[in-house]
Amino acid sequence: MQVQLTAAHWIYLAGIVVILITMAMRKNIVVPAVAATMLTAWAFSGSIITGLSSIFNASLVAAQELFNIFLIIALVTAMLGALREMGADRLMVTPFRRVMRAGTSSFLILALVTYVISLFFWPTPAVPLVGAVLIPVAIRAGLTPLSVGMVIAIAGQGMALSADYIIKVAPGISATAAGVDPDSVADKSLVLSLIVGVVALLVTYVTQRRTWRKPSPELLVAWENKADKFGMTGGESTAGSGGQGDPTGARPADSPVDSGGSVSEARPAAAATLVRTEPVAEPAPSDPPKTNSAKVFAVLVPTAYFAFIAYLLLGKFTSLVPPLQGGDAAGIVGGIAALLLFAACVTNDKRNFLESSSAHITDGLVFAFKAMGIVLPIAGFFFIGNGDFAGRILSLPETATPPAFLFDLISAAQSHITPNPVVLAFGVLIVGIVAGLDGSGFSGLPLTGALAGALGPAGGMDPSTLAAIGQMGNIWSGGGTLVAWSSLIAVAGFARVPVLT
């Protein structure tokens, strides 16, 4: 069936092009996203009222879809704030220092642990687990927050999720649409994800290694103080110095630690700028005060999360406990963080623990929205191109069929893909990447799978290989490695790096 493209489709396409160009120029994309949302809705409905209301509705729908990520960031950040009051945070990471003693060992362990957990349970519960236990150790070992975020995103969302070799939801969707065996798609996806992932990790290692510093507890103090002593202004994110300083936002390897104990921060030109609002407190000594309560919580927090991992494994491989779905697992991670927060607040101050618990949760929510709230209007634009969300954004009645601008554009372009194996492979890959721009790694899988099944035989390619290539593009883009309005929000939040960086 030939798709009929309208003015709204072309305006939506123009919006994507403008946003991609703006991102390439390292500028903030909120204004282009909001303008494109309004113009697309106006062109589709013919009503300026609908166009104006779509600005609000798009951000509201994005907030509804992404709030679970914001909430997990807030709860784990709140928990870490309560642990920091008693000094348990630094005690908690002490055992890992024996293995994660320097940048290289921390880099490898972060990648391995993230990959294994994400392979079995998806990155949603993996990122908070790694964020609560291993990120502070890696920071103390000398890795920059940007390096940490890159490793976790590549190993979790980039390698484990794009293959989805254990849970096999993604290969199942791709294979069904392509009319091939799911195990065949899964096998090829695993090989592709390992090749691309290892290359990406090597590139990250080579490019980021110069930014790493000698292990020091002062690095951990400075990183922790970003949530408390620094304001993260997303509004200034990419409208900054226009290229001054290191565009990656990383510190040079020899940047000094100032007399107050804080680490000097380069001002990234392409992402949210960290603005110092008050002097950073003196760093804690290498051996923090070992009170009994701090010792207890230093053991309790990792034990609680490791017990949760054990429960997940039992649910996956045995019938002793019921298996958990991805959403359930993420919810339990947040619930554990909340209970540990309350317990830590009671221990810190029994008389005022109700107030201190609320204050920590408020601080966590403020941090999450300051750091990540900038993505909501951006995500709203890409959601309007998805038929699952466009109806709500355009205020259409429930009986009306909502438009699917993004998929209509891809469907209209698929006839122009040449049946040459190389062109075909890269064509399906690009289709997958574009289909993932709505921030959902799985929404485009039926499309790329169907293309693989239809075009593979004509181009002399195995349809399962082509489906695996399309799956890679979908999940790399929307699953959390390429676009800031995907689950990359969670990685950036726990690493405390501006998400647009």
Secondary structure, 3 states (H helix, E strand, C coil): CCCCCCHHHHHHHHHHHHHHHHHHCCCCCHHHHHHHHHHHHHHHHCCHHHHHHHHHHHHHHHHHHHHHHHHHHHHHHHHHHHHHHHCHHHHHHCHHHHCCCCHHHHHHHHHHHHHHHHHHHCHHHHHHHHHHHCHHHHHHCCCCHHHHHHHHHHHHHHHHHHHCCCCCHHHHHHHHHHCCCHHHHHHHHHHHHHHHHHHHHHHHHHHHHHHCCCCCHHHHHHHHHHHHHEEEEHHHCCCCCCCCCCCCCCCCCCCCECCCCCECCCCCCCCCEEEECCCCCCCCCCCCCCCHHHHHHHHHHHHHHHHHHHHHHHHHHCCCCCCCCHHHHHHHHHHHHHHHHHHHHHHHCCCCHHHHHHHHHHHHHHHHHHHHCCHHHHHHHHHHCCHHHHHHHCCCCCCCCCCCHHHHHHHHHHHHCCCCHHHHHHHHHHHHHHHHHHCCCCCCHHHHHHHHHHHHHHHCCCHHHHHHHHHHHHHHHHHHHCCCCCCHHHHHHHHCCCCCC
